[in-house]
Amino acid sequence: MDAAANVTVQVTLPQSLLFDVGLSRPEASDALFSAFVLSLYRRDRISAGKAARLLGIHRLTFIRMLAEEGIPYLDYTPDELEAEIMAVERWTPQ
């Protein structure tokens, strides 16, 4: 299967929902695509870099998007954070 090929997925929404929030079909489609990509990222199914590429935005813009949505970019457990801090403290620039 060609990784660059697109697939169309049909989603049925109440027309009143789009009308109530003032979204056009293309705007709703874009919002649903963004939500899908964010969901995949949240579940560790794709990386931040891949999510940014799918959305057609710079990685830093994606990180800002995560902050706006309240989604952590770095989601360490306490043990992982401790190990990361220790690794940084041991690192010496050359």
N, CA, C and O atoms as a GROMACS GRO file, in nm:
protein
  376
    1MET      N    1   0.083  -0.118   0.000
    1MET     CA    2   0.000   0.000   0.000
    1MET      C    3   0.088   0.124   0.000
    1MET      O    4   0.187   0.130   0.074
    2ASP      N    5   0.054   0.223  -0.081
    2ASP     CA    6   0.128   0.347  -0.092
    2ASP      C    7   0.104   0.433   0.032
    2ASP      O    8  -0.009   0.472   0.060
    3ALA      N    9   0.212   0.463   0.106
    3ALA     CA   10   0.200   0.541   0.229
    3ALA      C   11   0.152   0.683   0.202
    3ALA      O   12   0.096   0.747   0.291
    4ALA      N   13   0.172   0.733   0.081
    4ALA     CA   14   0.130   0.870   0.048
    4ALA      C   15  -0.014   0.877   0.000
    4ALA      O   16  -0.068   0.986  -0.017
    5ALA      N   17  -0.078   0.763  -0.022
    5ALA     CA   18  -0.216   0.762  -0.071
    5ALA      C   19  -0.311   0.811   0.038
    5ALA      O   20  -0.288   0.789   0.157
    6ASN      N   21  -0.417   0.876  -0.003
    6ASN     CA   22  -0.518   0.924   0.091
    6ASN      C   23  -0.638   0.832   0.089
    6ASN      O   24  -0.668   0.768  -0.011
    7VAL      N   25  -0.706   0.827   0.201
    7VAL     CA   26  -0.828   0.749   0.215
    7VAL      C   27  -0.936   0.844   0.264
    7VAL      O   28  -0.912   0.925   0.353
    8THR      N   29  -1.055   0.834   0.206
    8THR     CA   30  -1.166   0.916   0.250
    8THR      C   31  -1.248   0.836   0.350
    8THR      O   32  -1.286   0.722   0.323
    9VAL      N   33  -1.275   0.897   0.465
    9VAL     CA   34  -1.356   0.834   0.568
    9VAL      C   35  -1.480   0.921   0.586
    9VAL      O   36  -1.469   1.042   0.607
   10GLN      N   37  -1.595   0.859   0.577
   10GLN     CA   38  -1.720   0.935   0.589
   10GLN      C   39  -1.763   0.940   0.735
   10GLN      O   40  -1.766   0.838   0.804
   11VAL      N   41  -1.795   1.061   0.782
   11VAL     CA   42  -1.844   1.081   0.917
   11VAL      C   43  -1.977   1.153   0.906
   11VAL      O   44  -1.988   1.253   0.834
   12THR      N   45  -2.077   1.104   0.974
   12THR     CA   46  -2.209   1.165   0.970
   12THR      C   47  -2.231   1.247   1.096
   12THR      O   48  -2.219   1.197   1.208
   13LEU      N   49  -2.262   1.374   1.076
   13LEU     CA   50  -2.288   1.466   1.188
   13LEU      C   51  -2.425   1.528   1.169
   13LEU      O   52  -2.470   1.546   1.056
   14PRO      N   53  -2.493   1.560   1.278
   14PRO     CA   54  -2.619   1.632   1.263
   14PRO      C   55  -2.594   1.769   1.199
   14PRO      O   56  -2.504   1.842   1.241
   15GLN      N   57  -2.672   1.804   1.100
   15GLN     CA   58  -2.656   1.932   1.032
   15GLN      C   59  -2.668   2.047   1.131
   15GLN      O   60  -2.598   2.148   1.120
   16SER      N   61  -2.757   2.030   1.229
   16SER     CA   62  -2.777   2.137   1.328
   16SER      C   63  -2.650   2.163   1.408
   16SER      O   64  -2.626   2.276   1.451
   17LEU      N   65  -2.569   2.059   1.428
   17LEU     CA   66  -2.444   2.079   1.502
   17LEU      C   67  -2.352   2.175   1.428
   17LEU      O   68  -2.298   2.268   1.489
   18LEU      N   69  -2.336   2.155   1.299
   18LEU     CA   70  -2.251   2.246   1.221
   18LEU      C   71  -2.312   2.386   1.220
   18LEU      O   72  -2.241   2.485   1.232
   19PHE      N   73  -2.442   2.392   1.204
   19PHE     CA   74  -2.509   2.522   1.202
   19PHE      C   75  -2.494   2.593   1.336
   19PHE      O   76  -2.465   2.712   1.341
   20ASP      N   77  -2.512   2.518   1.446
   20ASP     CA   78  -2.504   2.578   1.581
   20ASP      C   79  -2.366   2.635   1.611
   20ASP      O   80  -2.355   2.737   1.679
   21VAL      N   81  -2.262   2.570   1.563
   21VAL     CA   82  -2.125   2.618   1.592
   21VAL      C   83  -2.069   2.702   1.478
   21VAL      O   84  -1.958   2.753   1.488
   22GLY      N   85  -2.145   2.717   1.372
   22GLY     CA   86  -2.105   2.805   1.263
   22GLY      C   87  -1.990   2.754   1.178
   22GLY      O   88  -1.907   2.832   1.132
   23LEU      N   89  -1.984   2.623   1.158
   23LEU     CA   90  -1.877   2.566   1.076
   23LEU      C   91  -1.931   2.523   0.940
   23LEU      O   92  -2.042   2.471   0.928
   24SER      N   93  -1.850   2.546   0.839
   24SER     CA   94  -1.881   2.494   0.706
   24SER      C   95  -1.835   2.349   0.702
   24SER      O   96  -1.767   2.303   0.794
   25ARG      N   97  -1.872   2.277   0.599
   25ARG     CA   98  -1.827   2.137   0.584
   25ARG      C   99  -1.675   2.128   0.580
   25ARG      O  100  -1.617   2.044   0.650
   26PRO      N  101  -1.608   2.212   0.499
   26PRO     CA  102  -1.461   2.204   0.499
   26PRO      C  103  -1.400   2.235   0.635
   26PRO      O  104  -1.302   2.171   0.675
   27GLU      N  105  -1.455   2.332   0.707
   27GLU     CA  106  -1.403   2.364   0.841
   27GLU      C  107  -1.424   2.247   0.937
   27GLU      O  108  -1.336   2.216   1.016
   28ALA      N  109  -1.540   2.183   0.929
   28ALA     CA  110  -1.567   2.067   1.014
   28ALA      C  111  -1.473   1.953   0.979
   28ALA      O  112  -1.422   1.884   1.068
   29SER      N  113  -1.449   1.932   0.850
   29SER     CA  114  -1.358   1.827   0.806
   29SER      C  115  -1.217   1.852   0.860
   29SER      O  116  -1.152   1.760   0.910
   30ASP      N  117  -1.171   1.977   0.851
   30ASP     CA  118  -1.038   2.011   0.903
   30ASP      C  119  -1.031   1.990   1.054
   30ASP      O  120  -0.932   1.937   1.105
   31ALA      N  121  -1.137   2.030   1.126
   31ALA     CA  122  -1.140   2.014   1.272
   31ALA      C  123  -1.138   1.867   1.311
   31ALA      O  124  -1.068   1.828   1.405
   32LEU      N  125  -1.214   1.785   1.238
   32LEU     CA  126  -1.216   1.642   1.267
   32LEU      C  127  -1.081   1.578   1.238
   32LEU      O  128  -1.035   1.492   1.314
   33PHE      N  129  -1.017   1.618   1.129
   33PHE     CA  130  -0.885   1.564   1.096
   33PHE      C  131  -0.784   1.601   1.206
   33PHE      O  132  -0.707   1.516   1.251
   34SER      N  133  -0.785   1.728   1.248
   34SER     CA  134  -0.694   1.772   1.355
   34SER      C  135  -0.719   1.694   1.484
   34SER      O  136  -0.625   1.651   1.549
   35ALA      N  137  -0.846   1.676   1.520
   35ALA     CA  138  -0.880   1.601   1.640
   35ALA      C  139  -0.832   1.456   1.631
   35ALA      O  140  -0.785   1.399   1.729
   36PHE      N  141  -0.844   1.398   1.512
   36PHE     CA  142  -0.799   1.260   1.491
   36PHE      C  143  -0.647   1.250   1.509
   36PHE      O  144  -0.598   1.159   1.576
   37VAL      N  145  -0.575   1.343   1.449
   37VAL     CA  146  -0.428   1.342   1.461
   37VAL      C  147  -0.387   1.363   1.607
   37VAL      O  148  -0.299   1.293   1.656
   38LEU      N  149  -0.451   1.456   1.676
   38LEU     CA  150  -0.420   1.479   1.818
   38LEU      C  151  -0.450   1.353   1.900
   38LEU      O  152  -0.375   1.320   1.992
   39SER      N  153  -0.558   1.285   1.868
   39SER     CA  154  -0.593   1.163   1.939
   39SER      C  155  -0.487   1.055   1.919
   39SER      O  156  -0.448   0.986   2.014
   40LEU      N  157  -0.440   1.041   1.796
   40LEU     CA  158  -0.334   0.944   1.769
   40LEU      C  159  -0.207   0.979   1.847
   40LEU      O  160  -0.141   0.891   1.901
   41TYR      N  161  -0.173   1.108   1.852
   41TYR     CA  162  -0.055   1.151   1.927
   41TYR      C  163  -0.073   1.122   2.076
   41TYR      O  164   0.018   1.069   2.140
   42ARG      N  165  -0.189   1.156   2.131
   42ARG     CA  166  -0.214   1.134   2.274
   42ARG      C  167  -0.200   0.988   2.312
   42ARG      O  168  -0.156   0.957   2.423
   43ARG      N  169  -0.237   0.898   2.222
   43ARG     CA  170  -0.231   0.755   2.250
   43ARG      C  171  -0.097   0.694   2.208
   43ARG      O  172  -0.083   0.572   2.200
   44ASP      N  173   0.001   0.780   2.180
   44ASP     CA  174   0.136   0.735   2.141
   44ASP      C  175   0.136   0.647   2.016
   44ASP      O  176   0.218   0.556   2.003
   45ARG      N  177   0.043   0.675   1.926
   45ARG     CA  178   0.038   0.600   1.800
   45ARG      C  179   0.125   0.666   1.693
   45ARG      O  180   0.171   0.600   1.600
   46ILE      N  181   0.146   0.799   1.706
   46ILE     CA  182   0.233   0.873   1.614
   46ILE      C  183   0.318   0.971   1.694
   46ILE      O  184   0.281   1.010   1.805
   47SER      N  185   0.430   1.010   1.638
   47SER     CA  186   0.520   1.105   1.703
   47SER      C  187   0.472   1.248   1.680
   47SER      O  188   0.385   1.274   1.597
   48ALA      N  189   0.530   1.339   1.755
   48ALA     CA  190   0.499   1.481   1.737
   48ALA      C  191   0.540   1.527   1.597
   48ALA      O  192   0.468   1.604   1.533
   49GLY      N  193   0.654   1.479   1.550
   49GLY     CA  194   0.699   1.516   1.416
   49GLY      C  195   0.603   1.468   1.308
   49GLY      O  196   0.571   1.542   1.215
   50LYS      N  197   0.556   1.345   1.321
   50LYS     CA  198   0.462   1.292   1.222
   50LYS      C  199   0.329   1.366   1.230
   50LYS      O  200   0.269   1.397   1.127
   51ALA      N  201   0.283   1.396   1.351
   51ALA     CA  202   0.158   1.471   1.367
   51ALA      C  203   0.169   1.608   1.300
   51ALA      O  204   0.078   1.652   1.231
   52ALA      N  205   0.281   1.675   1.322
   52ALA     CA  206   0.302   1.807   1.261
   52ALA      C  207   0.301   1.795   1.108
   52ALA      O  208   0.240   1.877   1.040
   53ARG      N  209   0.369   1.694   1.056
   53ARG     CA  210   0.371   1.674   0.910
   53ARG      C  211   0.231   1.649   0.855
   53ARG      O  212   0.193   1.705   0.753
   54LEU      N  213   0.154   1.564   0.923
   54LEU     CA  214   0.018   1.535   0.878
   54LEU      C  215  -0.068   1.661   0.876
   54LEU      O  216  -0.151   1.679   0.786
   55LEU      N  217  -0.048   1.746   0.975
   55LEU     CA  218  -0.126   1.869   0.985
   55LEU      C  219  -0.070   1.980   0.896
   55LEU      O  220  -0.133   2.085   0.879
   56GLY      N  221   0.048   1.957   0.840
   56GLY     CA  222   0.108   2.057   0.752
   56GLY      C  223   0.158   2.180   0.825
   56GLY      O  224   0.155   2.291   0.772
   57ILE      N  225   0.206   2.158   0.949
   57ILE     CA  226   0.254   2.270   1.030
   57ILE      C  227   0.394   2.238   1.082
   57ILE      O  228   0.438   2.123   1.082
   58HIS      N  229   0.464   2.341   1.127
   58HIS     CA  230   0.596   2.326   1.187
   58HIS      C  231   0.581   2.256   1.321
   58HIS      O  232   0.479   2.270   1.388
   59ARG      N  233   0.682   2.182   1.360
   59ARG     CA  234   0.676   2.107   1.487
   59ARG      C  235   0.653   2.199   1.606
   59ARG      O  236   0.579   2.164   1.697
   60LEU      N  237   0.716   2.316   1.607
   60LEU     CA  238   0.696   2.411   1.717
   60LEU      C  239   0.551   2.458   1.722
   60LEU      O  240   0.495   2.476   1.831
   61THR      N  241   0.490   2.478   1.607
   61THR     CA  242   0.349   2.514   1.601
   61THR      C  243   0.263   2.402   1.659
   61THR      O  244   0.163   2.427   1.727
   62PHE      N  245   0.302   2.277   1.631
   62PHE     CA  246   0.229   2.163   1.687
   62PHE      C  247   0.242   2.161   1.839
   62PHE      O  248   0.144   2.135   1.908
   63ILE      N  249   0.360   2.189   1.891
   63ILE     CA  250   0.380   2.192   2.036
   63ILE      C  251   0.293   2.301   2.098
   63ILE      O  252   0.236   2.282   2.205
   64ARG      N  253   0.283   2.415   2.032
   64ARG     CA  254   0.193   2.521   2.081
   64ARG      C  255   0.048   2.475   2.077
   64ARG      O  256  -0.029   2.504   2.168
   65MET      N  257   0.011   2.402   1.972
   65MET     CA  258  -0.125   2.348   1.961
   65MET      C  259  -0.154   2.255   2.079
   65MET      O  260  -0.263   2.258   2.137
   66LEU      N  261  -0.056   2.171   2.113
   66LEU     CA  262  -0.074   2.082   2.227
   66LEU      C  263  -0.099   2.161   2.354
   66LEU      O  264  -0.188   2.127   2.433
   67ALA      N  265  -0.022   2.267   2.375
   67ALA     CA  266  -0.039   2.350   2.494
   67ALA      C  267  -0.180   2.411   2.498
   67ALA      O  268  -0.244   2.414   2.603
   68GLU      N  269  -0.226   2.460   2.384
   68GLU     CA  270  -0.360   2.519   2.377
   68GLU      C  271  -0.468   2.416   2.409
   68GLU      O  272  -0.572   2.451   2.465
   69GLU      N  273  -0.444   2.291   2.373
   69GLU     CA  274  -0.541   2.184   2.397
   69GLU      C  275  -0.522   2.117   2.533
   69GLU      O  276  -0.599   2.028   2.570
   70GLY      N  277  -0.420   2.161   2.608
   70GLY     CA  278  -0.394   2.101   2.738
   70GLY      C  279  -0.336   1.961   2.731
   70GLY      O  280  -0.353   1.881   2.823
   71ILE      N  281  -0.267   1.932   2.622
   71ILE     CA  282  -0.205   1.801   2.602
   71ILE      C  283  -0.055   1.816   2.627
   71ILE      O  284   0.010   1.898   2.563
   72PRO      N  285   0.001   1.738   2.720
   72PRO     CA  286   0.144   1.752   2.748
   72PRO      C  287   0.230   1.705   2.632
   72PRO      O  288   0.202   1.603   2.569
   73TYR      N  289   0.335   1.781   2.604
   73TYR     CA  290   0.432   1.741   2.502
   73TYR      C  291   0.525   1.635   2.561
   73TYR      O  292   0.555   1.534   2.498
   74LEU      N  293   0.570   1.661   2.682
   74LEU     CA  294   0.652   1.565   2.756
   74LEU      C  295   0.566   1.509   2.867
   74LEU      O  296   0.518   1.583   2.952
   75ASP      N  297   0.547   1.381   2.867
   75ASP     CA  298   0.459   1.318   2.965
   75ASP      C  299   0.535   1.208   3.036
   75ASP      O  300   0.507   1.089   3.020
   76TYR      N  301   0.634   1.251   3.116
   76TYR     CA  302   0.719   1.156   3.188
   76TYR      C  303   0.651   1.105   3.315
   76TYR      O  304   0.575   1.177   3.380
   77THR      N  305   0.679   0.981   3.348
   77THR     CA  306   0.645   0.932   3.482
   77THR      C  307   0.749   0.994   3.575
   77THR      O  308   0.853   1.041   3.527
   78PRO      N  309   0.725   0.996   3.705
   78PRO     CA  310   0.826   1.051   3.797
   78PRO      C  311   0.962   0.983   3.780
   78PRO      O  312   1.065   1.051   3.785
   79ASP      N  313   0.965   0.852   3.762
   79ASP     CA  314   1.093   0.780   3.745
   79ASP      C  315   1.162   0.821   3.615
   79ASP      O  316   1.284   0.839   3.612
   80GLU      N  317   1.085   0.835   3.507
   80GLU     CA  318   1.143   0.877   3.379
   80GLU      C  319   1.200   1.018   3.388
   80GLU      O  320   1.307   1.046   3.335
   81LEU      N  321   1.127   1.106   3.456
   81LEU     CA  322   1.174   1.244   3.472
   81LEU      C  323   1.303   1.246   3.553
   81LEU      O  324   1.397   1.317   3.516
   82GLU      N  325   1.310   1.170   3.661
   82GLU     CA  326   1.431   1.163   3.743
   82GLU      C  327   1.549   1.113   3.660
   82GLU      O  328   1.659   1.169   3.670
   83ALA      N  329   1.528   1.010   3.579
   83ALA     CA  330   1.635   0.955   3.495
   83ALA      C  331   1.681   1.059   3.393
   83ALA      O  332   1.800   1.073   3.366
   84GLU      N  333   1.586   1.131   3.336
   84GLU     CA  334   1.621   1.235   3.238
   84GLU      C  335   1.702   1.347   3.302
   84GLU      O  336   1.801   1.392   3.245
   85ILE      N  337   1.662   1.391   3.420
   85ILE     CA  338   1.734   1.496   3.491
   85ILE      C  339   1.876   1.449   3.525
   85ILE      O  340   1.972   1.524   3.509
   86MET      N  341   1.888   1.325   3.570
   86MET     CA  342   2.021   1.272   3.603
   86MET      C  343   2.108   1.265   3.478
   86MET      O  344   2.227   1.295   3.485
   87ALA      N  345   2.051   1.227   3.366
   87ALA     CA  346   2.128   1.219   3.241
   87ALA      C  347   2.177   1.358   3.199
   87ALA      O  348   2.290   1.372   3.155
   88VAL      N  349   2.093   1.459   3.214
   88VAL     CA  350   2.132   1.594   3.179
   88VAL      C  351   2.241   1.644   3.273
   88VAL      O  352   2.336   1.709   3.229
   89GLU      N  353   2.228   1.613   3.400
   89GLU     CA  354   2.330   1.657   3.498
   89GLU      C  355   2.465   1.592   3.472
   89GLU      O  356   2.568   1.653   3.497
   90ARG      N  357   2.466   1.468   3.420
   90ARG     CA  358   2.592   1.399   3.390
   90ARG      C  359   2.655   1.446   3.259
   90ARG      O  360   2.776   1.430   3.238
   91TRP      N  361   2.575   1.504   3.174
   91TRP     CA  362   2.622   1.546   3.042
   91TRP      C  363   2.713   1.667   3.055
   91TRP      O  364   2.682   1.763   3.126
   92THR      N  365   2.826   1.661   2.988
   92THR     CA  366   2.918   1.775   2.987
   92THR      C  367   2.945   1.811   2.842
   92THR      O  368   2.984   1.725   2.763
   93PRO      N  369   2.925   1.937   2.807
   93PRO     CA  370   2.951   1.978   2.667
   93PRO      C  371   3.100   1.965   2.634
   93PRO      O  372   3.187   1.982   2.719
   94GLN      N  373   3.126   1.934   2.508
   94GLN     CA  374   3.266   1.917   2.467
   94GLN      C  375   3.310   2.029   2.378
   94GLN      O  376   3.424   2.031   2.334
   0.00000   0.00000   0.00000
